[in-house]
């Protein structure tokens, strides 16, 4: 596995008598470092594996999730490449959607949709592609939030820029109605 595809998968080691054991998963109750996997199934639309475990010391049952962590990188407008930070995207969406009748779950869904759509490999994603998808998503959810985000993302300089964005928004609304 390359550096770009660092894995956060826990190490499930021995299979004895058909049972999976992990020597590195500590029990949240007693801290014992060995547990037995009782059930394992896909989760989060196939992106993770959910495992039900039982501590071999105190018999407490607990759930763990196993995910592959791909190094997600963004190429900024100035050419600098940096790690993708979902919290920055979330903060920008929260600012655009401030005091709008949109649930917080919608923000999480947008962030997940962007990650799934744009970050499929280890190649850096252009920040402009992220911004374009955000605008596309906001256009469908809330026009005020769309204008707020567009004014920052597209660096509006005056009323004419807002008028142009409103005209585009009006055309898009007419086409979909």
C-alpha positions in Angstrom: 0.0 0.0 0.0 1.4 3.4 -1.0 1.7 6.5 1.3 -1.2 8.0 -0.7 -3.4 5.1 0.4 -2.6 4.9 4.0 -4.8 2.5 5.8 -6.6 3.0 9.1 -7.8 -0.6 9.0 -7.4 -2.3 12.4 -5.4 -5.5 12.2 -7.6 -8.5 12.6 -5.2 -11.4 12.9 -5.9 -14.9 14.0 -8.7 -17.1 12.8 -9.0 -20.0 15.1 -12.0 -22.3 14.9 -13.8 -20.0 12.6 -13.6 -17.1 15.0 -11.9 -13.8 14.2 -9.6 -12.3 16.9 -8.0 -8.9 17.1 -5.0 -8.4 19.4 -5.1 -4.6 19.0 -8.7 -3.7 19.7 -9.1 -2.8 23.4 -12.3 -3.3 25.3 -13.9 0.1 26.1 -15.1 -1.4 29.5 -12.0 -3.2 31.0 -9.2 -2.3 28.5 -8.4 -6.0 27.7 -6.7 -6.2 24.4 -8.4 -9.3 22.9 -11.9 -9.5 21.5 -13.9 -11.9 19.4 -15.8 -10.8 16.3 -19.4 -11.8 16.6 -20.9 -10.2 13.5 -19.4 -8.4 10.6 -21.3 -6.6 7.8 -20.9 -3.7 5.3 -21.9 -0.3 6.6 -22.2 3.3 5.4 -23.1 2.3 1.9 -20.2 -0.1 1.6 -17.5 2.4 2.6 -17.0 0.8 6.1 -17.3 -2.6 7.8 -19.3 -2.7 11.1 -18.1 -5.3 13.5 -19.8 -6.5 16.7 -17.2 -7.7 19.2 -17.2 -9.4 22.5 -14.4 -8.9 25.0 -12.7 -12.1 26.0 -12.1 -10.9 29.5 -15.4 -9.3 30.7 -17.8 -10.4 27.9 -18.9 -6.8 27.2 -20.1 -6.4 23.6 -19.1 -3.3 21.6 -19.1 -2.1 18.0 -16.1 -1.1 15.9 -15.9 0.3 12.3 -13.2 -0.4 9.8 -12.5 2.1 7.0 -9.8 2.6 4.4 -8.4 6.1 4.7 -7.3 7.6 1.4 -5.1 10.6 1.5 -7.3 13.3 0.0 -5.5 16.3 -1.3 -6.5 19.6 -2.8 -4.7 21.8 -5.3 -5.4 25.5 -4.4 -5.7 28.3 -6.9 -2.0 29.3 -6.3 -0.8 25.7 -7.1 -0.1 24.7 -3.5 -1.3 21.1 -2.7 -2.6 20.5 0.8 -4.6 17.9 2.6 -8.4 18.1 2.2 -10.0 19.4 5.4 -13.7 18.6 5.5 -14.1 21.0 8.4 -13.2 23.9 6.2 -15.8 22.9 3.7 -18.3 22.4 6.5 -17.5 25.8 7.9 -18.0 27.5 4.5 -21.4 25.7 4.1 -22.5 26.7 7.6 -21.7 30.3 6.9 -23.6 30.2 3.6 -26.6 28.5 5.2 -26.5 30.6 8.4 -30.1 31.3 9.6 -31.6 29.5 6.6 -34.3 26.8 6.9 -31.9 24.0 6.1 -31.1 21.2 8.5 -27.6 20.5 9.7 -27.9 17.0 8.2 -28.0 18.6 4.7 -24.5 20.1 5.3 -23.2 16.6 6.2 -24.8 15.1 3.1 -23.3 17.7 0.9 -19.8 17.1 2.3 -20.2 13.4 2.0 -21.5 13.8 -1.6 -18.5 15.9 -2.6 -16.0 13.5 -1.0 -17.6 10.5 -2.8 -17.9 12.4 -6.1 -14.5 14.0 -6.3 -12.1 12.0 -4.2 -12.0 8.6 -5.9 -8.2 8.3 -6.0 -5.0 9.8 -4.7 -4.8 12.5 -7.4 -5.2 16.0 -6.0 -8.6 17.6 -6.7 -8.7 21.2 -7.9 -10.3 23.6 -5.4 -12.3 25.0 -8.2 -13.9 21.6 -8.8 -14.9 21.5 -5.1 -16.4 25.0 -5.3 -18.3 24.2 -8.5 -19.9 21.1 -6.9 -20.8 23.1 -3.7 -22.5 25.8 -5.9 -24.4 23.0 -7.8 -25.6 21.5 -4.5 -26.5 24.9 -2.9 -28.4 25.9 -6.1 -30.7 22.9 -5.5 -31.1 23.5 -1.7 -31.3 27.3 -1.1 -30.8 30.2 -3.4 -29.8 32.6 -0.7 -27.1 30.3 0.4 -26.0 29.8 -3.2 -25.6 33.6 -3.6 -23.7 33.9 -0.3 -21.3 31.2 -1.3 -20.9 32.4 -4.9 -20.1 35.9 -3.7 -17.1 34.6 -1.8 -16.1 31.8 -4.1 -16.3 33.8 -7.3 -15.0 37.0 -5.6 -17.9 39.3 -6.4 -16.8 42.9 -6.6 -20.1 44.7 -7.0 -23.8 44.7 -7.5 -23.3 43.7 -11.2 -21.8 40.4 -10.1 -24.9 39.7 -7.9 -27.2 40.7 -10.8 -25.4 38.3 -13.1 -25.6 35.5 -10.6 -29.3 36.2 -10.0 -29.9 36.1 -13.8 -28.2 32.7 -14.0 -30.2 31.5 -11.1 -33.4 32.7 -12.6 -32.6 30.9 -15.9 -31.8 27.7 -14.0 -35.1 27.9 -12.0 -37.1 28.6 -15.2 -35.5 25.5 -16.9 -36.3 23.2 -14.0 -39.9 24.5 -13.5 
